Every structure is written in structure tokens, then in C-alpha cells.
Amino acid sequence: MFILDDGWDETRFVAAVQGGSALKHPNSGHAVASYAEWLFTHSNYHFNTVGEFSLNITGGHLYHPHVTMGGVGPAASRGHSALIWPEQLLLKGLSNQDVPVVVKAALSTSPTTAVELKSKLSSTASVEAMPALVVVSACGGSPGFSTLRAQQTLSWFKTAASEGKHKDIMLLQAEDLKNHRNGTNVIIMPRAEKAKELAFELQLSLSLDRVRAEMEKL
């Protein structure tokens, strides 16, 4: 699950990540800290049958958001947003009072519909399907990875998307992806029934031509 703080602009996000600040720390001021604190205080440590964390929560920020993305991003003046995968749900206009509902829904082993989730959230919140394609690139978590590398990777996807059929795309910078089961640094998540993510362990394994080829396959 990715948490986007609508009150943060890109300058603040980049400065925090490059400066080594942990966004999940209670003093960070980022919305993801409320999720980390609630999970630590109210929930047991959850693992699946093969010993992986059943819920990973990461702070994120849009990279050059598309104009159709509504309230997600620096233009929004309040609240925060959450992208839940693999449920493929995008929650906007969330407040701190929504944190327990969102975490419980993400931890639930039973499918949660958008209608059911919306009925439990505050009146300012909306629940919708995520964009047709979401690309996430880590800004840190492994030696040699940085916001500049993440932004370069996302810029390739932006170029490839503008050239091809993928117009409804979200490009997301993540604080890190170090708890991902594949230890990945780049994830491609398509919106489709029984969709499977594509994960790349190294950003250095990608190039604009490689990105174009991967996008053509989707």
C-alpha cells in the first residue's frame, strides 16, 4: 500500500528522502507515519504462509502527475491518498480518522469492494479503481538508488506512455520497496482482472528502449 500526502510537494518529498529521513517516523510529518504508528500499536505482526509480510506500507509521491488524476498530488490542499495493491483501489481525500479503516481493509483476507470501503470512510473520501497502469520506482533502500535514478526511470515510462496506448498511467516515486518479496526497485502494476505485477530488481537493468518494449507487451 502506497500513501501519498497531498500536503507535500515534490521538493519536500525529495529533500526528505535524499536527506535520509524515514517517512514512517512519527516526526516526519508525512501521512504514512500515521499508518505505521497505527499498525505498530494496534496490530500483530502479520506474515503469510511463506513468512512474508502480508502488508507493506510505503510513502510515495507522484512524478509529474497526469492532469486527470484529480485530487492526488501537490495541487490538493488537504488530506492524503492511498493506493492499495493488488486490490487495485485508489482512495482519495482521506483523513487521519480513516487510517484504521484503510489498514484493516488492506489486511483483510476477504475481498473488500469499493462500495463497502466507501461506506466506512469519512465523507471527504472517495474510492475508485486505480489508473489503468501504475509504475512505481524506489528512491532508496538499496545502495546506488536515489530520487534522481527513480525519476530517470519514471521519465522513460512517461515517454513510452506518450508514444503508445497507455494514456491512463500513474508514475509514482516510492520512499523504498525494500520489503517487497522480490527485493525489487521498480514495479509495473496493470489494472486488470487477476493482474500480475512486473518487478525489476535493478533500475540499472532498464533503459528507454527496454521500457518501450515492456510497455508494448502490456
Beta strands, then each sheet from edge to edge (+ up, - down):
strand 1: 2-5
strand 2: 58-62
strand 3: 80-84
strand 4: 89-94
strand 5: 126-129
strand 6: 133-138
strand 7: 169-174
strand 8: 186-190
strand 9: 198-200
sheet 1: 5+ 4- 3+ 1- 2- 7+ 6+ 8- 9+
end
